[in-house]
């Protein structure tokens, strides 16, 4: 898949894994990414494209336990939107190599 615009509105776990460049088991464990169950019993699991876009654009927070008294603090965790595009990295490398 070249872009999210080419994707259907409901995505399978394998399609989401391909877009995020993760393994399907990792996609299942993403608690921040909403899942849609279709059917009864062993329902089909699908991901809405709009939820995937929201997940990519969201800054996810991480809860960290600081000591034995279970004191916790929340820290911003780098989301996918904070990653530098590969093209930009290559341009930087070429500037410094040149």
Buried (B, 14 or more C-beta within 10 A) or exposed (E): EEEEEEBEEEBBBEBBBBBBEBEBEEBBEBEEBEBEEEEEEEEEBBBBBEBBEEBBEEEBEEEEEEEEEEEEEEEEEEBEEEEEEEEEEEEEEEEEEE
